Amino acid sequence: MKAGAKGNDLSHRLIGPRLRAARQERGLTLADVAAGTGLTKGFISLLERNETTPSVPSLLKICAFLEVRIGSLFEEQSGASLVTRNEHPDDLFGGFGITDVLLTPADQRHLQVIESEIDPGGRSGDEPHSFEADAEVIYVLKGTLEVSFAERTFRLRRGDALTLSPREPHTWVNPSKTQAAGVLWIITPRSL
């Protein structure tokens, strides 16, 4: 690709908006990207608006800084991603006596859904935990789950959903001595 030439096909017109989205998802400014890549803020602004086409080295610098696969800028995106039963990646969410399966695509940045099977007595640990995300919904598929904060404990049963700030320290436990619990953890944006 020649610098300064405007891309004419659809895949090249997608580069700018996808780079802008990646920058904004990371909370970075144009100045941050410029400082991190050695490129000018003006060039990056033009690129994000599709008013210029980057050279390969410039694009590689930006992708490396934003931690974006260069190929993802050119991929057709239908707005839908399927993770089949055979493709569910195991994702260790943490805790004791728990088996996790990641239900959302591994590269999904806006949302994370994890299905967990929690053994009787399974728990998050002895110390409260928190993590950086905007919201978390805990939905109980089967059994019981207790979620405790500093001053309050919620006992969730099948069909119950608790929405919380994952930044607030909390613990969870399956209080049953005999029945496993099934839980969906829905987190936005992706935390792990």
FIZAPA-819425 format. One record per residue: residue number from 0; residue in one letter; x, y, z of N, C-alpha, C in turn. Coordinates in Angstrom, 3 decimals. Layout:
BEGIN
PT, NUM, A, X, Y, Z, X, Y, Z, X, Y, Z
...
END
This chain:
BEGIN
PT, 0, M, 0.841, -1.169, 0.000, 0.000, 0.000, 0.000, 0.883, 1.226, 0.000
PT, 1, K, 0.520, 2.177, -0.745, 1.305, 3.394, -0.854, 0.764, 4.433, 0.123
PT, 2, A, 1.651, 5.042, 0.909, 1.225, 6.074, 1.848, 0.613, 7.223, 1.083
PT, 3, G, -0.463, 7.751, 1.620, -1.112, 8.896, 1.003, -2.171, 8.523, -0.014
PT, 4, A, -2.173, 7.285, -0.490, -3.189, 6.862, -1.461, -4.430, 6.435, -0.714
PT, 5, K, -5.561, 6.836, -1.220, -6.820, 6.488, -0.569, -7.273, 5.112, -1.037
PT, 6, G, -7.598, 4.207, -0.078, -8.027, 2.864, -0.439, -9.377, 2.892, -1.116
PT, 7, N, -9.553, 2.053, -2.134, -10.810, 2.053, -2.868, -11.696, 0.860, -2.560
PT, 8, D, -11.134, -0.280, -2.157, -12.010, -1.421, -1.926, -12.493, -1.441, -0.480
PT, 9, L, -13.520, -2.259, -0.210, -14.166, -2.290, 1.091, -13.189, -2.609, 2.214
PT, 10, S, -12.301, -3.599, 2.028, -11.411, -3.990, 3.121, -10.506, -2.851, 3.540
PT, 11, H, -10.041, -2.044, 2.604, -9.187, -0.923, 2.976, -9.981, 0.187, 3.654
PT, 12, R, -11.254, 0.332, 3.327, -12.083, 1.356, 3.973, -12.433, 0.975, 5.404
PT, 13, L, -12.235, -0.298, 5.761, -12.536, -0.738, 7.116, -11.374, -0.501, 8.079
PT, 14, I, -10.176, -0.307, 7.562, -8.992, -0.184, 8.411, -9.137, 0.958, 9.409
PT, 15, G, -9.445, 2.152, 8.920, -9.519, 3.321, 9.795, -10.498, 3.156, 10.939
PT, 16, P, -11.766, 2.827, 10.647, -12.727, 2.662, 11.749, -12.344, 1.548, 12.725
PT, 17, R, -11.753, 0.487, 12.230, -11.361, -0.606, 13.128, -10.194, -0.191, 14.015
PT, 18, L, -9.254, 0.577, 13.466, -8.158, 1.080, 14.297, -8.681, 2.072, 15.339
PT, 19, R, -9.605, 2.944, 14.933, -10.187, 3.898, 15.879, -10.901, 3.162, 16.999
PT, 20, A, -11.685, 2.140, 16.638, -12.408, 1.370, 17.652, -11.446, 0.700, 18.621
PT, 21, A, -10.358, 0.129, 18.098, -9.364, -0.527, 18.962, -8.716, 0.490, 19.902
PT, 22, R, -8.404, 1.676, 19.381, -7.793, 2.728, 20.210, -8.759, 3.157, 21.310
PT, 23, Q, -10.005, 3.391, 20.951, -10.995, 3.853, 21.917, -11.321, 2.790, 22.958
PT, 24, E, -11.361, 1.518, 22.554, -11.609, 0.429, 23.500, -10.544, 0.393, 24.584
PT, 25, R, -9.338, 0.812, 24.232, -8.222, 0.797, 25.178, -8.098, 2.109, 25.942
PT, 26, G, -8.989, 3.054, 25.658, -8.967, 4.332, 26.353, -7.779, 5.207, 25.992
PT, 27, L, -7.274, 5.041, 24.765, -6.093, 5.791, 24.331, -6.495, 6.987, 23.474
PT, 28, T, -5.688, 8.027, 23.525, -5.887, 9.199, 22.677, -5.022, 9.060, 21.425
PT, 29, L, -5.286, 9.932, 20.458, -4.424, 9.966, 19.272, -2.985, 10.256, 19.681
PT, 30, A, -2.809, 11.151, 20.653, -1.463, 11.490, 21.127, -0.766, 10.274, 21.736
PT, 31, D, -1.515, 9.417, 22.456, -0.931, 8.203, 23.034, -0.389, 7.291, 21.936
PT, 32, V, -1.196, 7.094, 20.886, -0.788, 6.211, 19.788, 0.412, 6.820, 19.053
PT, 33, A, 0.376, 8.133, 18.855, 1.494, 8.799, 18.188, 2.779, 8.620, 18.986
PT, 34, A, 2.707, 8.837, 20.289, 3.898, 8.685, 21.137, 4.391, 7.244, 21.156
PT, 35, G, 3.473, 6.300, 21.140, 3.848, 4.893, 21.203, 4.359, 4.308, 19.899
PT, 36, T, 4.077, 4.983, 18.787, 4.467, 4.440, 17.478, 5.510, 5.274, 16.754
PT, 37, G, 5.699, 6.511, 17.198, 6.611, 7.405, 16.493, 5.997, 8.038, 15.255
PT, 38, L, 4.698, 7.854, 15.061, 3.986, 8.463, 13.938, 3.333, 9.754, 14.420
PT, 39, T, 2.901, 10.587, 13.517, 2.295, 11.843, 13.942, 0.828, 11.660, 14.283
PT, 40, K, 0.364, 12.505, 15.173, -1.042, 12.492, 15.561, -1.927, 12.787, 14.345
PT, 41, G, -1.485, 13.717, 13.498, -2.241, 14.067, 12.294, -2.387, 12.896, 11.339
PT, 42, F, -1.298, 12.132, 11.159, -1.343, 10.964, 10.277, -2.337, 9.932, 10.811
PT, 43, I, -2.289, 9.686, 12.129, -3.178, 8.688, 12.721, -4.632, 9.138, 12.601
PT, 44, S, -4.875, 10.429, 12.797, -6.226, 10.969, 12.636, -6.725, 10.780, 11.209
PT, 45, L, -5.871, 11.098, 10.214, -6.244, 10.904, 8.807, -6.520, 9.430, 8.518
PT, 46, L, -5.688, 8.570, 9.057, -5.844, 7.129, 8.845, -7.175, 6.645, 9.419
PT, 47, E, -7.516, 7.077, 10.631, -8.767, 6.647, 11.254, -9.989, 7.135, 10.477
PT, 48, R, -9.849, 8.223, 9.748, -10.956, 8.754, 8.938, -10.887, 8.272, 7.493
PT, 49, N, -9.969, 7.347, 7.214, -9.772, 6.797, 5.866, -9.404, 7.866, 4.847
PT, 50, E, -8.680, 8.878, 5.282, -8.236, 9.916, 4.371, -6.804, 9.695, 3.908
PT, 51, T, -6.208, 8.606, 4.368, -4.892, 8.185, 3.893, -4.791, 6.682, 4.082
PT, 52, T, -3.856, 6.084, 3.389, -3.591, 4.654, 3.516, -2.186, 4.494, 4.073
PT, 53, P, -2.015, 3.674, 5.083, -0.696, 3.547, 5.703, 0.239, 2.662, 4.892
PT, 54, S, 1.521, 2.883, 5.092, 2.499, 1.940, 4.568, 2.417, 0.693, 5.449
PT, 55, V, 2.956, -0.402, 4.977, 2.947, -1.636, 5.768, 3.694, -1.431, 7.089
PT, 56, P, 4.908, -0.816, 7.077, 5.586, -0.609, 8.360, 4.778, 0.254, 9.338
PT, 57, S, 4.101, 1.289, 8.832, 3.289, 2.139, 9.714, 2.136, 1.347, 10.302
PT, 58, L, 1.472, 0.555, 9.478, 0.351, -0.249, 9.949, 0.817, -1.276, 10.981
PT, 59, L, 1.977, -1.885, 10.740, 2.516, -2.851, 11.700, 2.825, -2.190, 13.036
PT, 60, K, 3.365, -0.976, 13.014, 3.657, -0.258, 14.260, 2.382, 0.004, 15.051
PT, 61, I, 1.348, 0.469, 14.347, 0.090, 0.786, 15.023, -0.548, -0.480, 15.586
PT, 62, C, -0.567, -1.539, 14.791, -1.165, -2.796, 15.251, -0.417, -3.359, 16.455
PT, 63, A, 0.911, -3.284, 16.425, 1.710, -3.780, 17.555, 1.404, -2.968, 18.811
PT, 64, F, 1.325, -1.656, 18.663, 1.051, -0.799, 19.820, -0.339, -1.067, 20.385
PT, 65, L, -1.330, -1.237, 19.521, -2.710, -1.477, 19.957, -2.980, -2.946, 20.288
PT, 66, E, -1.999, -3.819, 20.024, -2.146, -5.264, 20.230, -3.322, -5.807, 19.433
PT, 67, V, -3.332, -5.457, 18.142, -4.372, -5.880, 17.209, -3.709, -6.736, 16.132
PT, 68, R, -4.301, -7.873, 15.811, -3.799, -8.683, 14.700, -4.037, -7.917, 13.411
PT, 69, I, -3.021, -7.780, 12.600, -3.177, -7.023, 11.358, -4.250, -7.650, 10.461
PT, 70, G, -4.351, -8.965, 10.461, -5.347, -9.644, 9.642, -6.771, -9.313, 10.039
PT, 71, S, -6.989, -8.984, 11.321, -8.342, -8.675, 11.777, -8.875, -7.389, 11.152
PT, 72, L, -7.983, -6.537, 10.653, -8.415, -5.294, 10.024, -9.055, -5.538, 8.659
PT, 73, F, -8.755, -6.688, 8.064, -9.222, -6.980, 6.712, -10.306, -8.049, 6.666
PT, 74, E, -10.553, -8.709, 7.810, -11.520, -9.802, 7.835, -12.937, -9.282, 7.676
PT, 75, E, -13.729, -10.049, 6.957, -15.155, -9.749, 6.870, -15.755, -10.034, 8.232
PT, 76, Q, -16.552, -9.140, 8.729, -17.190, -9.330, 10.020, -18.691, -9.283, 9.825
PT, 77, S, -19.340, -10.391, 10.086, -20.774, -10.487, 9.869, -21.576, -9.977, 11.050
PT, 78, G, -20.904, -9.700, 12.145, -21.630, -9.287, 13.333, -22.061, -10.477, 14.176
PT, 79, A, -21.716, -11.682, 13.755, -22.073, -12.879, 14.504, -20.876, -13.805, 14.585
PT, 80, S, -20.694, -14.421, 15.748, -19.611, -15.389, 15.942, -20.195, -16.626, 16.608
PT, 81, L, -19.878, -17.766, 16.068, -20.371, -19.027, 16.609, -19.235, -19.758, 17.299
PT, 82, V, -19.489, -20.198, 18.518, -18.572, -21.076, 19.233, -19.347, -22.367, 19.431
PT, 83, T, -18.961, -23.412, 18.708, -19.699, -24.672, 18.790, -19.302, -25.450, 20.040
PT, 84, R, -20.122, -26.436, 20.376, -19.880, -27.233, 21.577, -18.463, -27.810, 21.603
PT, 85, N, -17.948, -28.243, 20.451, -16.606, -28.832, 20.397, -15.495, -27.796, 20.499
PT, 86, E, -15.822, -26.514, 20.317, -14.803, -25.475, 20.301, -14.740, -24.657, 21.582
PT, 87, H, -15.605, -24.956, 22.564, -15.590, -24.156, 23.785, -14.216, -24.218, 24.421
PT, 88, P, -13.518, -23.073, 24.487, -12.228, -23.115, 25.174, -12.436, -23.206, 26.684
PT, 89, D, -11.627, -24.025, 27.336, -11.650, -24.054, 28.791, -10.981, -22.768, 29.262
PT, 90, D, -11.581, -22.123, 30.209, -11.064, -20.845, 30.667, -11.087, -20.854, 32.177
PT, 91, L, -9.944, -20.871, 32.802, -9.871, -20.926, 34.257, -10.220, -19.559, 34.829
PT, 92, F, -11.421, -19.441, 35.343, -11.906, -18.183, 35.900, -11.356, -17.996, 37.306
PT, 93, G, -10.985, -19.051, 37.945, -10.425, -18.977, 39.293, -11.348, -19.636, 40.294
PT, 94, G, -10.791, -19.957, 41.447, -11.569, -20.561, 42.508, -11.212, -22.021, 42.710
PT, 95, F, -11.927, -22.642, 43.640, -11.674, -24.033, 44.023, -12.936, -24.852, 43.775
PT, 96, G, -12.775, -26.015, 43.153, -13.914, -26.885, 42.882, -14.800, -26.332, 41.790
PT, 97, I, -14.197, -25.763, 40.755, -14.960, -25.142, 39.681, -14.362, -25.536, 38.333
PT, 98, T, -15.245, -25.798, 37.374, -14.844, -26.064, 35.996, -15.509, -25.009, 35.128
PT, 99, D, -14.713, -24.297, 34.344, -15.219, -23.197, 33.536, -15.118, -23.505, 32.058
PT, 100, V, -16.066, -22.963, 31.296, -16.030, -23.022, 29.843, -16.352, -21.628, 29.322
PT, 101, L, -15.488, -21.096, 28.470, -15.711, -19.793, 27.871, -16.674, -19.960, 26.706
PT, 102, L, -17.812, -19.256, 26.751, -18.837, -19.392, 25.721, -18.720, -18.343, 24.618
PT, 103, T, -18.066, -17.241, 24.894, -17.882, -16.199, 23.885, -16.555, -16.412, 23.172
PT, 104, P, -16.421, -15.938, 21.947, -15.157, -16.094, 21.232, -13.999, -15.497, 22.036
PT, 105, A, -12.853, -16.125, 21.965, -11.698, -15.687, 22.742, -11.268, -14.268, 22.393
PT, 106, D, -11.561, -13.806, 21.175, -11.151, -12.456, 20.787, -12.255, -11.417, 21.008
PT, 107, Q, -13.364, -11.810, 21.598, -14.450, -10.868, 21.881, -14.002, -9.944, 23.013
PT, 108, R, -13.999, -8.658, 22.772, -13.491, -7.700, 23.755, -14.595, -7.021, 24.560
PT, 109, H, -15.814, -6.995, 24.048, -16.889, -6.242, 24.690, -17.666, -7.043, 25.711
PT, 110, L, -17.616, -8.347, 25.603, -18.468, -9.195, 26.432, -17.766, -10.519, 26.680
PT, 111, Q, -17.941, -11.038, 27.883, -17.391, -12.345, 28.228, -18.486, -13.128, 28.943
PT, 112, V, -18.759, -14.335, 28.448, -19.738, -15.201, 29.094, -19.040, -16.521, 29.413
PT, 113, I, -19.100, -16.890, 30.669, -18.458, -18.116, 31.150, -19.520, -18.971, 31.820
PT, 114, E, -19.551, -20.255, 31.468, -20.436, -21.200, 32.155, -19.592, -22.020, 33.110
PT, 115, S, -20.024, -22.084, 34.343, -19.254, -22.801, 35.359, -20.083, -23.890, 36.015
PT, 116, E, -19.412, -24.980, 36.297, -19.955, -26.063, 37.115, -19.173, -25.989, 38.418
PT, 117, I, -19.887, -25.726, 39.519, -19.228, -25.537, 40.814, -19.595, -26.700, 41.724
PT, 118, D, -18.583, -27.442, 42.143, -18.778, -28.600, 43.014, -19.403, -28.180, 44.339
PT, 119, P, -20.050, -29.108, 45.052, -20.526, -28.793, 46.393, -19.360, -28.251, 47.231
PT, 120, G, -19.573, -27.119, 47.859, -18.523, -26.497, 48.660, -17.512, -25.689, 47.847
PT, 121, G, -17.611, -25.712, 46.518, -16.684, -24.940, 45.676, -16.799, -23.459, 45.986
PT, 122, R, -15.676, -22.742, 45.870, -15.685, -21.343, 46.278, -14.646, -20.530, 45.512
PT, 123, S, -14.795, -19.221, 45.618, -13.854, -18.323, 44.938, -12.527, -18.256, 45.658
PT, 124, G, -12.516, -18.482, 46.934, -11.303, -18.390, 47.748, -11.648, -17.736, 49.069
PT, 125, D, -10.655, -17.604, 49.928, -10.892, -17.047, 51.256, -10.915, -15.524, 51.262
PT, 126, E, -10.197, -14.913, 50.352, -10.118, -13.454, 50.291, -11.087, -12.909, 49.246
PT, 127, P, -11.756, -11.779, 49.529, -12.613, -11.152, 48.521, -11.794, -10.764, 47.287
PT, 128, H, -12.422, -10.815, 46.139, -11.753, -10.457, 44.889, -12.558, -9.397, 44.160
PT, 129, S, -11.883, -8.690, 43.293, -12.527, -7.715, 42.418, -11.712, -7.670, 41.138
PT, 130, F, -12.284, -7.109, 40.086, -11.555, -6.980, 38.824, -12.123, -5.831, 38.025
PT, 131, E, -11.339, -5.402, 37.039, -11.707, -4.257, 36.213, -12.697, -4.672, 35.129
PT, 132, A, -13.915, -4.251, 35.267, -14.974, -4.402, 34.266, -16.091, -3.469, 34.714
PT, 133, D, -17.017, -3.197, 33.824, -18.098, -2.272, 34.155, -19.257, -2.944, 34.866
PT, 134, A, -19.598, -4.158, 34.453, -20.746, -4.838, 35.049, -20.572, -6.345, 34.957
PT, 135, E, -21.204, -7.026, 35.898, -21.209, -8.494, 35.904, -22.604, -8.954, 36.288
PT, 136, V, -23.092, -9.956, 35.570, -24.354, -10.594, 35.925, -24.031, -12.043, 36.256
PT, 137, I, -24.500, -12.491, 37.396, -24.340, -13.884, 37.815, -25.727, -14.516, 37.718
PT, 138, Y, -25.869, -15.508, 36.844, -27.153, -16.175, 36.620, -27.015, -17.650, 36.992
PT, 139, V, -27.854, -18.101, 37.903, -27.773, -19.484, 38.382, -28.645, -20.385, 37.510
PT, 140, L, -28.002, -21.372, 36.884, -28.687, -22.346, 36.035, -29.260, -23.504, 36.846
PT, 141, K, -28.538, -23.892, 37.891, -28.994, -24.974, 38.776, -28.288, -24.838, 40.113
PT, 142, G, -28.914, -25.382, 41.147, -28.309, -25.353, 42.475, -28.418, -23.993, 43.137
PT, 143, T, -27.445, -23.717, 44.000, -27.442, -22.509, 44.821, -26.052, -21.890, 44.825
PT, 144, L, -26.009, -20.570, 44.882, -24.738, -19.852, 44.979, -24.921, -18.696, 45.947
PT, 145, E, -23.982, -18.559, 46.872, -23.991, -17.415, 47.776, -22.890, -16.453, 47.342
PT, 146, V, -23.263, -15.180, 47.177, -22.319, -14.132, 46.804, -22.292, -13.137, 47.952
PT, 147, S, -21.099, -12.926, 48.525, -20.984, -12.084, 49.716, -20.129, -10.849, 49.460
PT, 148, F, -20.638, -9.725, 49.934, -19.923, -8.457, 49.937, -19.598, -8.126, 51.391
PT, 149, A, -18.943, -7.025, 51.645, -18.535, -6.667, 53.008, -19.700, -6.690, 53.992
PT, 150, E, -20.874, -6.187, 53.564, -21.974, -6.066, 54.508, -23.249, -6.792, 54.108
PT, 151, R, -23.191, -7.580, 53.017, -24.411, -8.237, 52.562, -24.080, -9.524, 51.822
PT, 152, T, -24.938, -10.540, 51.995, -24.808, -11.805, 51.280, -26.105, -12.070, 50.524
PT, 153, F, -25.955, -12.473, 49.261, -27.106, -12.841, 48.438, -27.079, -14.351, 48.245
PT, 154, R, -28.220, -15.000, 48.471, -28.341, -16.441, 48.216, -29.147, -16.595, 46.931
PT, 155, L, -28.485, -17.049, 45.888, -29.116, -17.192, 44.578, -29.487, -18.647, 44.338
PT, 156, R, -30.683, -18.845, 43.790, -31.158, -20.181, 43.410, -31.398, -20.222, 41.907
PT, 157, R, -31.703, -21.394, 41.387, -31.947, -21.552, 39.953, -32.895, -20.476, 39.435
PT, 158, G, -32.470, -19.791, 38.372, -33.284, -18.754, 37.765, -33.031, -17.356, 38.312
PT, 159, D, -32.259, -17.236, 39.407, -31.947, -15.927, 39.976, -30.768, -15.304, 39.242
PT, 160, A, -30.805, -13.972, 39.139, -29.715, -13.226, 38.498, -29.327, -12.058, 39.395
PT, 161, L, -28.051, -11.904, 39.630, -27.525, -10.809, 40.434, -26.641, -9.949, 39.543
PT, 162, T, -26.937, -8.655, 39.472, -26.104, -7.718, 38.729, -25.284, -6.934, 39.737
PT, 163, L, -23.983, -6.825, 39.485, -23.101, -6.177, 40.445, -21.965, -5.451, 39.740
PT, 164, S, -21.278, -4.639, 40.514, -20.045, -4.031, 40.028, -18.912, -4.977, 40.392
PT, 165, P, -18.194, -5.507, 39.389, -17.105, -6.431, 39.696, -15.930, -5.747, 40.397
PT, 166, R, -15.969, -4.422, 40.454, -14.903, -3.680, 41.148, -15.086, -3.714, 42.671
PT, 167, E, -16.301, -4.095, 43.117, -16.562, -4.189, 44.551, -16.119, -5.570, 45.046
PT, 168, P, -15.206, -5.623, 46.026, -14.701, -6.919, 46.506, -15.839, -7.828, 46.983
PT, 169, H, -15.762, -9.092, 46.550, -16.790, -10.053, 46.908, -16.226, -11.469, 46.849
PT, 170, T, -16.959, -12.395, 47.420, -16.621, -13.820, 47.363, -17.881, -14.572, 46.951
PT, 171, W, -17.695, -15.813, 46.529, -18.854, -16.655, 46.231, -18.561, -18.080, 46.678
PT, 172, V, -19.622, -18.829, 46.964, -19.496, -20.216, 47.394, -20.764, -20.973, 47.018
PT, 173, N, -20.596, -22.245, 46.679, -21.737, -23.154, 46.549, -21.937, -23.742, 47.947
PT, 174, P, -22.996, -23.328, 48.661, -23.153, -23.765, 50.051, -23.634, -25.207, 50.206
PT, 175, S, -24.063, -25.835, 49.123, -24.588, -27.200, 49.215, -23.469, -28.198, 49.513
PT, 176, K, -23.803, -29.197, 50.291, -22.840, -30.271, 50.572, -23.007, -31.430, 49.591
PT, 177, T, -24.100, -31.381, 48.764, -24.386, -32.516, 47.891, -24.631, -32.147, 46.426
PT, 178, Q, -25.076, -30.932, 46.131, -25.476, -30.596, 44.768, -24.528, -29.579, 44.129
PT, 179, A, -24.120, -29.884, 42.904, -23.304, -28.931, 42.139, -24.173, -27.755, 41.717
PT, 180, A, -23.536, -26.636, 41.483, -24.240, -25.448, 40.989, -23.784, -25.178, 39.568
PT, 181, G, -24.702, -24.730, 38.731, -24.379, -24.294, 37.381, -24.597, -22.792, 37.308
PT, 182, V, -23.600, -22.062, 36.832, -23.664, -20.602, 36.866, -23.169, -20.021, 35.545
PT, 183, L, -23.846, -18.979, 35.077, -23.354, -18.166, 33.968, -22.827, -16.868, 34.559
PT, 184, W, -21.608, -16.499, 34.160, -21.008, -15.218, 34.535, -20.996, -14.392, 33.247
PT, 185, I, -21.649, -13.254, 33.265, -21.726, -12.392, 32.083, -21.040, -11.082, 32.459
PT, 186, I, -19.948, -10.768, 31.765, -19.087, -9.653, 32.161, -18.900, -8.717, 30.968
PT, 187, T, -18.997, -7.421, 31.242, -18.753, -6.445, 30.187, -17.951, -5.274, 30.731
PT, 188, P, -16.939, -4.796, 30.011, -16.308, -5.499, 28.899, -15.510, -6.676, 29.425
PT, 189, R, -14.983, -7.466, 28.527, -14.202, -8.648, 28.879, -13.146, -8.285, 29.913
PT, 190, S, -12.990, -9.126, 30.928, -12.060, -8.810, 32.017, -10.777, -9.613, 31.973
PT, 191, L, -10.823, -10.820, 31.441, -9.649, -11.699, 31.489, -9.069, -11.941, 30.114
END
